[in-house]
Amino acid sequence: MVRAALLLLTVAVAGCSFGGRGADYRPAGAGDAATTAPSGAEALAVYLDALRDLLEGDAVVQADVFRTIAAAADSAPTTTNRLRLALALATPTHAASDPVEAQRLLNELLATGSALLPEERTLALIHLKDVEQRLILDAEAERLQRAATAAAAQRNDRNAQQLQAALEENRLLRAALDEARAKLDAITNIERSIRERENGPDSQ
Protein backbone atom coordinates (compact mmCIF):
# COMPACT_ATOMS: atom_id res chain seq x y z
CA MET A 1 0.00 0.00 0.00
CA VAL A 2 2.74 2.43 0.97
CA ARG A 3 4.91 1.50 -2.02
CA ALA A 4 2.08 2.09 -4.50
CA ALA A 5 1.22 5.44 -2.94
CA LEU A 6 4.85 6.54 -3.07
CA LEU A 7 5.11 5.57 -6.73
CA LEU A 8 2.01 7.54 -7.66
CA LEU A 9 3.21 10.54 -5.67
CA THR A 10 6.66 10.44 -7.29
CA VAL A 11 5.19 10.31 -10.79
CA ALA A 12 2.81 13.15 -10.03
CA VAL A 13 5.51 15.37 -8.58
CA ALA A 14 7.98 14.61 -11.37
CA GLY A 15 5.39 15.66 -13.96
CA CYS A 16 4.75 19.04 -12.37
CA SER A 17 6.85 22.17 -12.03
CA PHE A 18 6.81 24.11 -8.78
CA GLY A 19 7.49 27.85 -8.88
CA GLY A 20 7.28 30.78 -6.48
CA ARG A 21 7.21 30.78 -2.72
CA GLY A 22 4.26 28.42 -2.47
CA ALA A 23 6.24 25.32 -3.48
CA ASP A 24 9.92 26.18 -3.49
CA TYR A 25 10.12 28.36 -0.40
CA ARG A 26 10.28 27.10 3.17
CA PRO A 27 8.99 29.83 5.51
CA ALA A 28 11.36 31.25 8.10
CA GLY A 29 11.16 29.40 11.39
CA ALA A 30 9.99 26.20 9.69
CA GLY A 31 12.80 24.29 11.35
CA ASP A 32 15.41 24.18 8.54
CA ALA A 33 18.24 26.64 8.21
CA ALA A 34 17.85 27.38 4.49
CA THR A 35 15.17 29.80 3.30
CA THR A 36 14.91 28.35 -0.19
CA ALA A 37 13.98 24.70 -0.69
CA PRO A 38 14.69 22.65 -3.83
CA SER A 39 12.05 21.91 -6.46
CA GLY A 40 9.13 19.63 -5.63
CA ALA A 41 10.70 16.46 -7.02
CA GLU A 42 14.04 17.25 -5.36
CA ALA A 43 12.31 18.05 -2.08
CA LEU A 44 10.79 14.56 -2.06
CA ALA A 45 13.96 12.78 -3.15
CA VAL A 46 15.48 12.98 0.34
CA TYR A 47 12.48 11.08 1.69
CA LEU A 48 11.90 8.65 -1.18
CA ASP A 49 15.52 7.47 -1.28
CA ALA A 50 15.43 6.55 2.40
CA LEU A 51 12.01 4.91 2.11
CA ARG A 52 13.18 2.86 -0.86
CA ASP A 53 16.06 1.49 1.22
CA LEU A 54 13.67 0.68 4.08
CA LEU A 55 11.25 -1.04 1.70
CA GLU A 56 13.72 -2.95 -0.46
CA GLY A 57 16.96 -3.23 1.54
CA ASP A 58 17.99 -6.26 3.55
CA ALA A 59 17.91 -6.23 7.35
CA VAL A 60 21.41 -4.76 7.64
CA VAL A 61 20.68 -1.92 5.19
CA GLN A 62 17.36 -1.20 6.87
CA ALA A 63 18.93 -1.03 10.34
CA ASP A 64 21.73 1.24 9.12
CA VAL A 65 19.35 3.59 7.28
CA PHE A 66 16.99 3.87 10.24
CA ARG A 67 19.85 4.44 12.69
CA THR A 68 21.14 7.27 10.49
CA ILE A 69 17.68 8.86 10.21
CA ALA A 70 17.03 8.61 13.95
CA ALA A 71 20.44 10.06 14.80
CA ALA A 72 19.89 13.00 12.44
CA ALA A 73 16.48 13.76 13.95
CA ASP A 74 17.96 13.59 17.45
CA SER A 75 20.97 15.81 16.77
CA ALA A 76 19.22 18.27 14.44
CA PRO A 77 15.41 18.12 14.84
CA THR A 78 14.63 20.11 11.70
CA THR A 79 11.34 19.70 9.88
CA THR A 80 13.02 17.58 7.21
CA ASN A 81 14.77 15.30 9.71
CA ARG A 82 11.64 14.89 11.82
CA LEU A 83 9.55 14.07 8.77
CA ARG A 84 12.13 11.54 7.58
CA LEU A 85 11.97 9.88 11.00
CA ALA A 86 8.17 9.88 11.02
CA LEU A 87 8.06 8.30 7.56
CA ALA A 88 10.68 5.73 8.54
CA LEU A 89 8.69 4.78 11.64
CA ALA A 90 5.56 4.48 9.48
CA THR A 91 7.25 2.08 7.04
CA PRO A 92 6.22 -1.46 8.09
CA THR A 93 9.02 -3.46 6.46
CA HIS A 94 11.78 -3.12 9.07
CA ALA A 95 12.30 -4.04 12.70
CA ALA A 96 12.23 -0.47 14.06
CA SER A 97 8.82 0.31 12.57
CA ASP A 98 6.49 1.91 15.14
CA PRO A 99 3.08 2.97 13.76
CA VAL A 100 1.94 4.53 17.04
CA GLU A 101 4.97 6.82 17.29
CA ALA A 102 4.77 7.52 13.56
CA GLN A 103 1.15 8.62 13.96
CA ARG A 104 2.10 10.97 16.78
CA LEU A 105 4.99 12.55 14.85
CA LEU A 106 3.02 12.90 11.62
CA ASN A 107 0.15 14.59 13.43
CA GLU A 108 2.60 16.98 15.08
CA LEU A 109 4.22 17.86 11.75
CA LEU A 110 0.89 18.32 9.96
CA ALA A 111 -0.26 20.60 12.78
CA THR A 112 2.63 22.99 12.07
CA GLY A 113 0.85 24.30 8.99
CA SER A 114 3.22 26.17 6.65
CA ALA A 115 6.31 24.43 8.05
CA LEU A 116 5.74 21.68 5.46
CA LEU A 117 5.96 22.18 1.73
CA PRO A 118 2.81 21.10 -0.16
CA GLU A 119 4.47 17.93 -1.47
CA GLU A 120 5.81 17.14 2.02
CA ARG A 121 2.32 17.57 3.45
CA THR A 122 0.92 15.21 0.81
CA LEU A 123 3.58 12.61 1.62
CA ALA A 124 2.87 12.95 5.34
CA LEU A 125 -0.88 12.62 4.80
CA ILE A 126 -0.44 9.48 2.68
CA HIS A 127 1.60 7.81 5.40
CA LEU A 128 -0.66 9.03 8.20
CA LYS A 129 -3.74 7.52 6.52
CA ASP A 130 -1.84 4.28 5.96
CA VAL A 131 -0.68 4.17 9.59
CA GLU A 132 -4.20 4.86 10.87
CA GLN A 133 -5.62 2.04 8.77
CA ARG A 134 -2.91 -0.33 9.98
CA LEU A 135 -3.61 0.57 13.60
CA ILE A 136 -7.33 -0.04 13.06
CA LEU A 137 -6.62 -3.41 11.45
CA ASP A 138 -4.13 -4.34 14.18
CA ALA A 139 -6.67 -3.46 16.87
CA GLU A 140 -9.35 -5.53 15.13
CA ALA A 141 -6.96 -8.45 14.70
CA GLU A 142 -6.08 -8.27 18.39
CA ARG A 143 -9.77 -8.15 19.32
CA LEU A 144 -10.51 -11.19 17.17
CA GLN A 145 -7.53 -13.02 18.66
CA ARG A 146 -8.76 -12.30 22.18
CA ALA A 147 -12.26 -13.44 21.22
CA ALA A 148 -10.87 -16.64 19.66
CA THR A 149 -8.74 -17.30 22.75
CA ALA A 150 -11.72 -16.73 25.04
CA ALA A 151 -13.93 -18.98 22.90
CA ALA A 152 -11.28 -21.69 22.91
CA ALA A 153 -10.91 -21.42 26.68
CA GLN A 154 -14.69 -21.61 27.04
CA ARG A 155 -14.81 -24.68 24.81
CA ASN A 156 -12.00 -26.26 26.78
CA ASP A 157 -13.81 -25.58 30.04
CA ARG A 158 -17.02 -27.01 28.62
CA ASN A 159 -15.20 -30.05 27.27
CA ALA A 160 -13.44 -30.53 30.60
CA GLN A 161 -16.76 -30.36 32.42
CA GLN A 162 -18.32 -32.84 29.99
CA LEU A 163 -15.33 -35.15 30.36
CA GLN A 164 -15.51 -34.92 34.14
CA ALA A 165 -19.25 -35.67 34.06
CA ALA A 166 -18.65 -38.65 31.75
CA LEU A 167 -15.91 -39.98 34.04
CA GLU A 168 -18.17 -39.59 37.07
CA GLU A 169 -21.03 -41.35 35.27
CA ASN A 170 -18.66 -44.15 34.27
CA ARG A 171 -17.47 -44.46 37.87
CA LEU A 172 -21.05 -44.72 39.11
CA LEU A 173 -21.91 -47.32 36.46
CA ARG A 174 -18.86 -49.38 37.43
CA ALA A 175 -19.82 -49.16 41.09
CA ALA A 176 -23.38 -50.23 40.26
CA LEU A 177 -22.07 -53.09 38.14
CA ASP A 178 -19.72 -54.24 40.90
CA GLU A 179 -22.60 -54.09 43.37
CA ALA A 180 -24.85 -56.10 41.05
CA ARG A 181 -22.11 -58.69 40.55
CA ALA A 182 -21.60 -58.93 44.29
CA LYS A 183 -25.34 -59.48 44.83
CA LEU A 184 -25.43 -62.06 42.05
CA ASP A 185 -22.46 -63.88 43.58
CA ALA A 186 -24.14 -63.79 46.98
CA ILE A 187 -27.37 -65.23 45.52
CA THR A 188 -25.39 -67.92 43.68
CA ASN A 189 -23.57 -68.87 46.88
CA ILE A 190 -26.83 -69.04 48.82
CA GLU A 191 -28.41 -71.27 46.18
CA ARG A 192 -25.35 -73.54 46.21
CA SER A 193 -25.48 -73.82 49.99
CA ILE A 194 -29.18 -74.72 49.89
CA ARG A 195 -28.59 -77.44 47.30
CA GLU A 196 -25.68 -78.85 49.27
CA ARG A 197 -27.76 -79.05 52.40
CA GLU A 198 -30.61 -80.74 50.55
CA ASN A 199 -28.61 -83.14 48.38
CA GLY A 200 -25.27 -83.47 50.02
CA PRO A 201 -21.92 -81.88 49.17
CA ASP A 202 -21.40 -84.08 46.06
CA SER A 203 -24.58 -82.95 44.34
CA GLN A 204 -24.19 -80.60 41.35
Summary of the structure (lengths in Angstrom):
residues: 204
radius of gyration: 38.4
end to end distance: 93.8
largest distance: 131.5
contacts: 546
relative contact order: 0.09
helix: 79%
strand: 1%
